[in-house]
């Protein structure tokens, strides 16, 4: 039987519930348990796929093509397990499913209510993640903050689950803020007490309280929280702000979080094997060099919009013994005139994915600058399309070359919808999730992957236009990756450059701190030679 851990948050948002859940998952996996994780989000959108990155940060895509919350990226990077469509649920999806069932007559004329119909839908989803993964432990993070109106059905659902499967099979972890008041030089436990009381009023008594602090938690505050919140002294866990988030599992292991959770769930507290994690942290601590990467996008004001890309660069830095400094470059402000001033310090240039025409001309400037100056370049998704458009314009000579996504009247739409996509409703044209890619012999891509067939995750609508394949190749563009049937271009490169690669997929989603993605590792390696 799957054991369930529920992680809630109180006082304020942004306390690190996701990192706490992900770290605990790593610690339990290190003890030999099969772990899965999921996130329940209280917003009414069906999923974050159509939300602005400024509202929500990046959209993380799973192997099976689900567009999910960015916290799932943390789960995958820490636990190193591929998650799926059962790993993210929103209020919008819950109501969508319930209303469709009501329209189809599945409730046999009943009055549809929050309890039991909405809560039953949530419970079904939570149970499914355990059933479909075969996990020993399923960790479920509840989005939002305790007391929020929109979170109440989720809280009620997990309360009911604890009654259905027995409290011995559930563990409630509550993450709260313990602020330090500089004026009086003291920590304050009252916000935590109020948050726990709010949760208890909804029928849930937390088993473990994770106190988010910036400085070491004094023993008397720990004891005070334990007494007033009705938990054991060893069930108050310090979660201190760290310089590197991948240190969190080690810190929480020292706090005996996983041991406490094992005791609560009746699991054997095995000796954890964290050797690979400690090796990675050793690499991180010994980084002696630095490298500057210009990340050229239109959402750079919110770094979370490119979270997985930034983390993948960091992972590649670990392997190459380098601290990666990201130069956040707004492509809406990047022009031919200021390119030298803005990009001259960059040892490498990365153009990430995106949708729409805003900032596209600046991305083209970045790709051209990298090609002409022979600066290591990595284009991801739209970034690959940008590399193709720039090459078509400035090497082949098609001045109006573009993508039909943002230039409907171009006479050279080198990026376009595939013929069978025309007339299909917008959502139906998206390529989402894992697809295979045949790597061409003798290419840089083959050298990096060391394989002839790979699988990577996609999230895009437009493709390389095959009508222009031959002409672009004749001018020197190397098509280094294609779909196994040869119909779709998956990767391009310029062989005469040190490192100039564009890929239609999103390699950042599969990078791990202790197993950097080969594309990012090769990119940083090339950038270091340029530094």
C-alpha positions as CSV (number, residue, x, y, z in Angstrom):
1,X,0.0,0.0,0.0
2,X,1.3,3.4,-0.9
3,X,2.0,5.8,2.0
4,X,1.0,9.4,1.5
5,X,2.8,12.6,2.6
6,X,1.0,15.9,2.3
7,X,3.0,19.1,2.4
8,X,1.1,22.3,3.2
9,X,2.3,25.9,3.7
10,X,1.4,28.7,6.1
11,X,1.9,32.4,6.9
12,X,3.2,33.4,3.4
13,X,3.8,31.9,0.0
14,X,7.2,31.2,-1.5
15,X,8.6,29.4,1.6
16,X,10.0,26.5,-0.3
17,X,7.3,23.8,0.1
18,X,8.4,22.4,-3.3
19,X,12.1,22.2,-2.3
20,X,11.1,20.6,1.0
21,X,8.9,18.0,-0.8
22,X,11.6,17.4,-3.4
23,X,14.4,17.1,-0.7
24,X,12.3,14.6,1.3
25,X,11.7,12.6,-1.8
26,X,15.4,12.4,-2.4
27,X,16.1,11.3,1.2
28,X,13.4,8.6,1.0
29,X,14.7,7.4,-2.4
30,X,18.2,7.2,-0.9
31,X,16.8,4.8,1.7
32,X,15.6,2.5,-1.1
33,X,12.0,3.5,-1.3
34,X,10.2,4.1,-4.6
35,X,9.0,7.7,-4.5
36,X,6.6,9.8,-6.6
37,X,5.4,13.4,-6.2
38,X,2.6,15.6,-7.3
39,X,1.4,19.2,-6.9
40,X,-2.1,20.4,-6.4
41,X,-2.6,24.0,-7.5
42,X,-5.6,26.1,-6.5
43,X,-5.9,28.3,-9.5
44,X,-8.9,27.8,-11.9
45,X,-6.8,27.5,-15.1
46,X,-7.0,24.0,-16.5
47,X,-3.2,23.9,-16.5
48,X,-0.4,26.6,-16.7
49,X,0.1,26.0,-20.5
50,X,-1.7,29.2,-21.5
51,X,-0.6,31.3,-18.5
52,X,1.9,34.2,-18.9
53,X,5.4,33.3,-17.6
54,X,5.2,36.5,-15.7
55,X,2.2,35.1,-13.8
56,X,3.5,31.6,-13.2
57,X,7.1,31.1,-14.3
58,X,8.0,28.4,-16.7
59,X,5.7,25.6,-17.8
60,X,7.4,22.2,-17.1
61,X,6.6,19.4,-19.5
62,X,6.5,15.8,-18.5
63,X,7.4,12.7,-20.6
64,X,3.8,12.1,-21.4
65,X,3.2,15.7,-22.5
66,X,1.5,17.2,-19.5
67,X,2.0,21.0,-19.1
68,X,2.6,21.4,-15.4
69,X,3.8,23.6,-12.5
70,X,7.5,24.4,-12.3
71,X,7.7,22.7,-8.9
72,X,7.5,19.4,-10.9
73,X,10.9,20.3,-12.3
74,X,12.3,20.5,-8.7
75,X,10.7,17.1,-8.0
76,X,12.3,15.5,-11.1
77,X,15.7,17.1,-10.5
78,X,15.9,16.0,-6.9
79,X,14.1,12.6,-6.9
80,X,15.3,11.7,-10.5
81,X,12.0,10.1,-11.4
82,X,10.0,11.0,-14.5
83,X,6.6,12.3,-13.5
84,X,3.4,12.2,-15.5
85,X,-0.1,13.7,-16.1
86,X,-1.1,12.5,-12.6
87,X,1.5,14.7,-11.0
88,X,-0.2,18.1,-11.4
89,X,-3.9,19.0,-10.7
90,X,-5.5,22.4,-10.7
91,X,-8.9,23.6,-9.4
92,X,-9.8,24.3,-13.0
93,X,-9.1,20.7,-14.1
94,X,-11.1,19.4,-11.1
95,X,-14.2,21.4,-12.0
96,X,-13.8,20.7,-15.7
97,X,-13.8,16.9,-15.0
98,X,-16.8,17.1,-12.5
99,X,-18.9,19.3,-14.9
100,X,-18.2,17.0,-17.8
101,X,-19.3,14.0,-15.7
102,X,-22.4,15.9,-14.7
103,X,-23.2,16.7,-18.4
104,X,-22.7,13.1,-19.3
105,X,-25.2,12.0,-16.6
106,X,-22.6,10.1,-14.5
107,X,-24.0,11.5,-11.2
108,X,-27.5,10.1,-12.0
109,X,-29.2,13.4,-11.4
110,X,-27.6,14.1,-8.0
111,X,-27.1,17.7,-6.9
112,X,-23.4,18.3,-7.6
113,X,-21.6,19.8,-4.6
114,X,-18.1,20.6,-3.3
115,X,-18.5,17.7,-0.9
116,X,-18.5,15.0,-2.0
117,X,-18.1,15.5,-5.7
118,X,-15.3,18.0,-5.9
119,X,-13.4,16.4,-3.0
120,X,-13.9,12.9,-4.5
121,X,-12.4,14.1,-7.8
122,X,-9.3,15.4,-5.9
123,X,-9.0,12.2,-3.9
124,X,-9.3,10.1,-7.1
125,X,-6.4,12.0,-8.6
126,X,-4.2,11.7,-5.5
127,X,-4.9,7.9,-5.3
128,X,-4.1,7.6,-9.0
129,X,-0.6,8.9,-8.7
130,X,0.2,6.1,-6.3
131,X,-1.6,3.5,-8.3
132,X,0.0,4.3,-11.6
133,X,3.6,4.7,-10.3
134,X,3.6,1.7,-7.9
135,X,5.4,4.0,-5.4
136,X,6.0,3.1,-1.8
137,X,5.6,6.8,-0.9
138,X,3.6,9.5,-2.7
139,X,4.4,13.1,-1.8
140,X,1.7,15.6,-2.5
141,X,2.3,19.4,-2.2
142,X,-0.8,21.6,-1.7
143,X,-0.3,24.9,-3.5
144,X,-1.2,28.2,-1.9
145,X,-1.3,29.1,1.8
146,X,-3.4,27.6,4.5
147,X,-6.5,29.8,5.0
148,X,-6.9,30.7,1.3
149,X,-10.5,30.2,0.2
150,X,-9.4,28.4,-3.0
151,X,-7.3,25.8,-1.2
152,X,-10.1,24.6,1.1
153,X,-11.4,21.7,-1.1
154,X,-7.8,20.3,-1.4
155,X,-7.4,20.5,2.4
156,X,-10.7,18.8,3.0
157,X,-9.8,16.1,0.4
158,X,-6.5,15.2,2.1
159,X,-8.3,15.2,5.5
160,X,-10.7,12.6,4.1
161,X,-7.9,10.5,2.7
162,X,-6.3,10.3,6.2
163,X,-9.6,8.9,7.5
164,X,-10.0,6.5,4.7
165,X,-6.5,4.9,4.7
166,X,-5.7,5.4,8.3
167,X,-3.5,8.0,10.0
168,X,-0.7,5.5,10.2
169,X,-0.4,5.7,6.4
170,X,-0.4,9.5,6.2
171,X,2.0,12.2,7.3
172,X,1.1,15.9,7.3
173,X,4.1,18.3,7.0
174,X,3.4,22.0,7.5
175,X,6.0,24.5,6.2
176,X,5.8,27.9,8.0
177,X,7.8,31.1,8.3
178,X,9.5,31.9,11.6
179,X,10.5,35.5,11.2
180,X,13.4,37.2,12.9
181,X,12.6,40.8,14.1
182,X,15.8,42.7,14.0
183,X,14.5,45.6,16.1
184,X,14.1,43.3,19.1
185,X,16.7,40.7,18.1
186,X,14.3,37.7,18.4
187,X,12.5,35.0,16.5
188,X,8.8,35.0,16.5
189,X,6.8,31.8,16.7
190,X,3.3,33.4,16.7
191,X,2.8,33.3,12.9
192,X,3.5,29.5,13.0
193,X,1.1,29.0,15.9
194,X,-1.7,30.9,14.1
195,X,-1.1,29.0,10.9
196,X,-1.2,25.6,12.6
197,X,-4.3,26.6,14.5
198,X,-5.9,27.5,11.1
199,X,-5.0,24.1,9.8
200,X,-6.3,22.3,12.9
201,X,-9.5,24.2,12.5
202,X,-9.9,22.5,9.1
203,X,-9.4,19.1,10.6
204,X,-5.7,18.5,10.1
205,X,-3.2,18.2,12.8
206,X,0.3,18.4,11.3
207,X,2.8,15.7,12.3
208,X,5.9,17.7,11.3
209,X,6.5,21.5,11.3
210,X,9.2,22.7,8.9
211,X,10.3,26.2,10.1
212,X,11.7,28.3,7.3
213,X,14.4,30.6,8.8
214,X,17.4,32.7,7.6
215,X,19.4,32.0,10.7
216,X,19.8,29.0,13.0
217,X,16.6,28.3,15.0
218,X,17.2,28.8,18.8
219,X,16.4,25.8,20.9
220,X,13.9,27.6,23.0
221,X,11.9,28.7,19.9
222,X,11.9,25.1,18.7
223,X,10.5,23.9,22.0
224,X,7.9,26.6,22.1
225,X,6.7,25.7,18.6
226,X,6.5,22.0,19.7
227,X,4.5,22.8,22.8
228,X,2.0,25.3,21.3
229,X,1.6,23.3,18.1
230,X,1.2,19.9,19.7
231,X,4.0,18.1,18.0
232,X,7.1,16.3,19.4
233,X,10.3,18.3,19.8
234,X,12.0,16.2,17.1
235,X,9.1,17.0,14.8
236,X,10.1,20.7,14.5
237,X,12.6,20.8,11.6
238,X,14.8,23.8,10.7
239,X,14.8,24.7,7.0
240,X,17.4,27.4,6.7
241,X,18.0,29.5,3.6
242,X,21.1,28.1,1.8
243,X,23.4,29.5,-0.9
244,X,22.8,26.5,-3.1
245,X,19.3,24.8,-3.1
246,X,20.9,21.4,-3.7
247,X,22.3,21.5,-0.2
248,X,18.7,21.3,1.2
249,X,18.5,17.4,1.3
250,X,21.8,17.2,3.3
251,X,20.6,19.9,5.7
252,X,17.2,18.2,6.2
253,X,19.0,14.8,6.7
254,X,21.0,16.4,9.5
255,X,17.6,17.6,10.9
256,X,16.4,13.9,10.7
257,X,13.4,14.8,8.7
258,X,13.3,11.5,6.7
259,X,13.9,9.5,9.9
260,X,11.0,11.2,11.6
261,X,8.7,10.7,8.6
262,X,9.7,7.0,8.4
263,X,8.8,6.6,12.1
264,X,5.4,8.3,11.6
265,X,4.6,6.1,8.5
266,X,5.9,2.9,10.1
267,X,8.7,2.5,7.4
268,X,12.1,1.1,8.2
269,X,14.6,3.9,8.6
270,X,17.3,2.5,6.4
271,X,20.8,3.9,6.0
272,X,20.6,6.4,3.2
273,X,23.0,6.3,0.2
274,X,23.7,9.9,-0.6
275,X,27.2,9.3,-2.0
276,X,26.2,10.5,-5.5
277,X,24.6,13.6,-4.1
278,X,27.6,14.4,-1.9
279,X,29.9,13.9,-5.0
280,X,27.8,16.5,-6.8
281,X,28.0,18.9,-3.9
282,X,31.7,18.4,-3.8
283,X,31.9,19.4,-7.5
284,X,29.8,22.5,-6.8
285,X,32.0,23.5,-3.8
286,X,35.3,23.1,-5.8
287,X,34.3,25.2,-8.8
288,X,37.4,27.3,-9.5
289,X,36.5,29.0,-12.8
290,X,33.7,31.2,-14.0
291,X,31.8,31.6,-17.3
292,X,29.3,34.1,-18.5
293,X,26.3,33.0,-20.5
294,X,24.0,35.6,-22.1
295,X,20.4,34.2,-21.8
296,X,18.6,36.1,-24.4
297,X,14.8,36.1,-24.0
298,X,11.8,38.3,-23.5
299,X,10.8,37.2,-20.0
300,X,14.1,37.9,-18.2
301,X,12.5,40.2,-15.6
302,X,11.2,37.0,-14.0
303,X,14.0,34.5,-13.8
304,X,11.6,31.7,-12.9
305,X,10.3,31.9,-16.5
306,X,13.5,30.1,-17.5
307,X,14.0,28.1,-14.3
308,X,14.9,24.8,-15.9
309,X,17.3,26.4,-18.4
310,X,19.1,28.2,-15.5
311,X,19.3,25.1,-13.4
312,X,20.6,23.0,-16.4
313,X,23.4,25.6,-16.9
314,X,24.2,25.3,-13.2
315,X,24.4,21.5,-13.5
316,X,26.7,21.8,-16.5
317,X,28.9,24.2,-14.5
318,X,29.2,21.6,-11.7
319,X,30.6,19.0,-14.2
320,X,33.0,21.5,-15.8
321,X,34.2,23.0,-12.5
322,X,32.7,26.4,-13.3
323,X,30.4,28.9,-11.7
324,X,27.9,30.0,-14.4
325,X,27.0,33.7,-14.3
326,X,23.8,34.3,-16.3
327,X,23.7,37.6,-18.1
328,X,19.9,38.2,-18.3
329,X,19.5,39.8,-21.7
330,X,16.1,41.4,-22.7
331,X,15.7,40.8,-26.4
332,X,13.1,43.5,-26.7
333,X,15.9,45.9,-26.1
334,X,18.7,44.1,-28.1
335,X,19.5,45.7,-31.5
336,X,22.2,45.6,-34.1
337,X,23.4,48.9,-32.8
338,X,23.9,47.9,-29.1
339,X,24.7,44.2,-29.6
340,X,28.4,44.6,-29.1
341,X,28.0,46.6,-25.9
342,X,25.4,44.2,-24.5
343,X,27.0,40.8,-25.6
344,X,30.7,41.4,-25.6
345,X,31.2,40.0,-22.1
346,X,29.4,36.8,-23.0
347,X,31.4,33.6,-23.2
348,X,28.3,31.8,-24.6
349,X,24.9,32.8,-25.9
350,X,21.7,30.9,-25.3
351,X,18.3,31.7,-26.9
352,X,15.5,29.8,-25.1
353,X,12.0,28.8,-26.2
354,X,9.0,31.0,-26.4
355,X,5.9,32.0,-28.3
356,X,4.9,35.0,-30.3
357,X,6.8,37.8,-32.1
358,X,7.7,40.0,-29.2
359,X,11.5,40.1,-28.8
360,X,12.1,38.0,-31.9
361,X,14.2,40.6,-33.7
362,X,16.5,40.8,-30.7
363,X,16.9,37.1,-30.6
364,X,17.9,37.2,-34.3
365,X,20.5,39.8,-33.4
366,X,21.9,37.5,-30.7
367,X,22.0,34.5,-33.1
368,X,23.8,36.6,-35.7
369,X,26.3,38.0,-33.2
370,X,27.1,34.5,-32.0
371,X,27.6,33.2,-35.6
372,X,29.7,36.0,-36.8
373,X,31.9,36.2,-33.7
374,X,32.1,32.4,-33.4
375,X,30.8,32.5,-29.8
376,X,29.3,29.2,-28.5
377,X,25.6,29.3,-29.2
378,X,22.7,27.1,-28.0
379,X,19.2,27.6,-29.4
380,X,16.3,25.8,-27.7
381,X,12.9,25.3,-29.4
382,X,12.2,28.8,-30.8
383,X,15.9,29.4,-30.3
384,X,16.6,26.7,-33.0
385,X,14.0,28.3,-35.3
386,X,15.7,31.7,-34.7
387,X,19.1,30.2,-35.8
388,X,17.5,28.9,-39.0
389,X,15.8,32.2,-39.8
390,X,19.0,34.1,-39.1
391,X,21.0,31.8,-41.3
392,X,18.4,32.0,-44.1
393,X,18.4,35.8,-44.0
394,X,22.1,36.6,-43.6
395,X,23.9,33.6,-45.2
396,X,21.5,32.5,-47.9
397,X,20.2,36.0,-48.6
398,X,16.5,35.6,-48.1
399,X,15.9,39.0,-46.5
400,X,12.3,38.3,-45.5
401,X,12.9,34.7,-44.2
402,X,10.7,34.2,-41.1
403,X,8.3,31.9,-39.3
404,X,4.7,32.0,-40.4
405,X,3.9,32.2,-36.6
406,X,4.8,35.9,-36.7
407,X,5.2,36.8,-40.4
408,X,2.2,35.5,-42.4
409,X,3.3,37.1,-45.6
410,X,6.9,36.0,-45.8
411,X,8.0,34.7,-49.2
412,X,10.4,32.4,-47.4
413,X,8.6,30.8,-44.4
414,X,11.5,28.6,-43.3
415,X,9.6,27.8,-40.2
416,X,5.9,26.8,-40.7
417,X,3.1,24.6,-39.7
418,X,3.3,21.1,-41.2
419,X,0.9,20.6,-44.1
420,X,-1.4,18.3,-42.0
421,X,-1.6,21.0,-39.2
422,X,-3.3,23.7,-41.3
423,X,-6.9,24.2,-40.2
424,X,-6.4,22.3,-37.0
425,X,-7.6,24.0,-33.8
426,X,-4.7,25.7,-31.9
427,X,-4.3,23.1,-29.1
428,X,-4.4,20.2,-31.6
429,X,-1.2,21.4,-33.3
430,X,1.1,21.3,-30.3
431,X,3.8,18.7,-30.1
432,X,4.1,17.9,-26.4
433,X,6.1,15.4,-24.4
434,X,8.8,12.9,-25.4
435,X,9.6,12.1,-29.0
436,X,12.5,10.2,-30.5
437,X,15.2,11.8,-32.6
438,X,17.7,10.1,-34.9
439,X,21.1,11.6,-34.6
440,X,23.1,12.0,-37.8
441,X,26.6,10.4,-38.0
442,X,29.7,12.5,-37.6
443,X,27.9,15.5,-36.1
444,X,28.6,17.4,-32.9
445,X,25.2,16.2,-31.7
446,X,26.4,12.6,-32.0
447,X,29.6,13.4,-30.2
448,X,27.8,15.0,-27.3
449,X,25.1,12.3,-26.8
450,X,27.3,9.3,-27.8
451,X,24.1,7.8,-29.3
452,X,22.4,7.4,-32.6
453,X,18.8,7.5,-31.2
454,X,17.7,9.8,-28.4
455,X,14.4,10.9,-26.8
456,X,13.7,14.5,-25.7
457,X,10.7,16.5,-24.6
458,X,8.9,19.0,-26.8
459,X,6.6,21.9,-26.4
460,X,6.0,23.7,-29.7
461,X,3.7,24.2,-32.7
462,X,5.8,25.3,-35.7
463,X,8.4,23.2,-37.5
464,X,11.4,23.5,-39.8
465,X,9.8,23.9,-43.3
466,X,11.0,20.9,-45.4
467,X,10.6,22.9,-48.6
468,X,13.8,24.8,-47.8
469,X,15.9,21.8,-46.5
470,X,18.0,21.3,-49.5
471,X,18.9,24.9,-50.2
472,X,19.8,25.6,-46.6
473,X,22.0,22.5,-46.4
474,X,23.7,23.5,-49.6
475,X,24.7,26.8,-48.0
476,X,26.2,25.0,-45.0
477,X,23.5,24.4,-42.5
478,X,23.9,20.9,-41.0
479,X,20.7,19.0,-40.1
480,X,22.1,16.9,-37.3
481,X,18.9,15.4,-35.9
482,X,15.6,14.3,-37.4
483,X,12.5,12.3,-36.5
484,X,13.1,8.5,-37.1
485,X,10.9,8.8,-40.3
486,X,13.0,11.7,-41.5
487,X,10.0,14.1,-41.8
488,X,10.8,16.5,-38.9
489,X,14.0,18.4,-38.3
490,X,15.0,18.1,-34.7
491,X,18.4,19.7,-34.6
492,X,20.7,21.9,-36.7
493,X,24.3,23.0,-36.3
494,X,27.1,24.9,-38.1
495,X,30.1,22.5,-38.4
496,X,32.6,25.3,-39.1
497,X,31.8,26.9,-35.8
498,X,33.2,25.8,-32.4
499,X,29.8,25.2,-31.0
500,X,26.7,26.4,-32.8
501,X,23.7,24.1,-32.1
502,X,19.9,24.5,-32.3
503,X,17.5,21.9,-31.1
504,X,13.7,21.8,-31.5
505,X,13.2,20.1,-28.2
506,X,13.8,21.2,-24.5
507,X,16.8,19.4,-23.1
508,X,16.7,21.4,-19.9
509,X,13.7,19.3,-18.7
510,X,15.9,16.2,-18.4
511,X,19.0,17.7,-16.8
512,X,19.8,16.6,-13.2
513,X,22.3,18.2,-10.7
514,X,24.2,14.9,-10.5
515,X,23.7,14.1,-14.2
516,X,24.0,17.2,-16.3
517,X,22.4,17.1,-19.8
518,X,25.1,16.4,-22.4
519,X,24.0,19.4,-24.6
520,X,24.4,21.8,-21.7
521,X,27.6,20.2,-20.5
522,X,29.1,20.5,-24.0
523,X,27.9,24.1,-24.3
524,X,29.5,25.2,-21.1
525,X,32.7,23.3,-22.0
526,X,32.9,25.3,-25.2
527,X,32.1,28.6,-23.5
528,X,34.9,28.0,-21.0
529,X,37.4,27.7,-23.9
530,X,36.0,31.1,-25.0
531,X,36.4,32.7,-21.6
